[in-house]
Amino acid sequence: CGVPFSCCLADPAESVVNTQCGYDVRTRDNKKEWNSIIYVKGCMAALEDWLPRNLYTVAIVFIVISLLQMVGIYLAKTLISDIEKVKCRR
């Protein structure tokens, strides 16, 4: 049984992606061998491991993006009020 090539560990020496790297890898009896060829952990499990270690970074990124959005909303409202003032003067 094989796995998609997106599950394969990238070989830094290869410049071309080997799309057949996961072919019949799961038929091998030695499951420890799998760790050197493919990712054996799923995406959600990897994310659950990664997120607690990087929680502060993720929180800071969300806060900065939120602040930028609020500044953009404030500037848009200011522009709208300036346009309304110019319309009223005519």
C-alpha positions as CSV (number, residue, x, y, z in Angstrom):
1,C,0.0,0.0,0.0
2,G,1.4,3.4,-0.9
3,V,1.0,6.9,0.2
4,P,0.7,10.2,-1.8
5,F,3.9,11.9,-2.6
6,S,2.8,14.8,-0.4
7,C,3.3,12.5,2.6
8,C,7.0,11.9,1.7
9,L,9.8,13.6,3.5
10,A,11.6,16.0,1.2
11,D,15.2,15.0,0.2
12,P,17.3,18.2,0.2
13,A,19.7,16.6,-2.3
14,E,16.9,16.2,-4.9
15,S,15.8,19.2,-7.0
16,V,12.9,17.3,-8.6
17,V,10.0,16.0,-6.6
18,N,9.9,12.2,-6.6
19,T,6.2,11.4,-7.1
20,Q,6.9,7.7,-6.6
21,C,8.6,8.0,-3.2
22,G,5.6,6.6,-1.3
23,Y,5.0,3.6,-3.6
24,D,4.7,0.4,-1.5
25,V,6.3,2.0,1.5
26,R,3.6,0.7,3.9
27,T,4.1,-2.9,2.8
28,R,7.5,-2.9,4.6
29,D,7.4,-4.9,7.9
30,N,9.8,-2.5,9.7
31,K,7.6,0.4,10.7
32,K,10.6,2.3,12.1
33,E,11.8,2.5,8.5
34,W,8.7,4.5,7.6
35,N,9.8,7.5,9.7
36,S,12.8,8.1,7.4
37,I,10.7,8.0,4.2
38,I,7.2,9.4,5.0
39,Y,5.4,11.6,7.5
40,V,3.6,9.1,9.8
41,K,1.7,11.7,11.8
42,G,-1.4,13.2,10.4
43,C,-1.9,16.9,9.7
44,M,-4.2,17.5,12.7
45,A,-1.9,15.7,15.1
46,A,1.1,17.7,13.8
47,L,-0.9,20.9,14.2
48,E,-2.0,20.0,17.7
49,D,1.7,19.5,18.6
50,W,2.9,22.7,16.9
51,L,0.2,25.1,18.1
52,P,1.0,25.0,21.9
53,R,4.7,25.5,21.2
54,N,3.9,28.6,19.0
55,L,0.8,30.0,20.8
56,Y,2.3,33.4,21.6
57,T,3.5,33.9,18.0
58,V,0.1,33.0,16.6
59,A,-1.6,35.3,19.1
60,I,0.7,38.2,18.3
61,V,0.0,37.7,14.6
62,F,-3.8,37.7,15.1
63,I,-3.6,40.8,17.4
64,V,-1.4,42.7,14.8
65,I,-3.8,41.8,12.0
66,S,-6.8,42.9,14.1
67,L,-5.2,46.2,14.9
68,L,-4.4,46.8,11.2
69,Q,-8.0,46.1,10.4
70,M,-9.2,48.5,13.0
71,V,-6.9,51.3,11.8
72,G,-8.2,50.6,8.2
73,I,-11.8,50.9,9.4
74,Y,-11.0,54.2,11.3
75,L,-9.3,55.7,8.2
76,A,-12.2,54.7,6.0
77,K,-14.7,56.3,8.4
78,T,-12.6,59.4,8.5
79,L,-12.5,59.6,4.7
80,I,-16.2,59.1,4.5
81,S,-16.8,62.0,7.0
82,D,-14.4,64.2,5.1
83,I,-16.3,63.5,1.8
84,E,-19.6,64.3,3.5
85,K,-18.2,67.6,4.7
86,V,-17.1,68.5,1.2
87,K,-20.5,67.6,-0.2
88,C,-22.3,69.7,2.4
89,R,-20.2,72.8,1.5
90,R,-21.4,72.8,-2.1
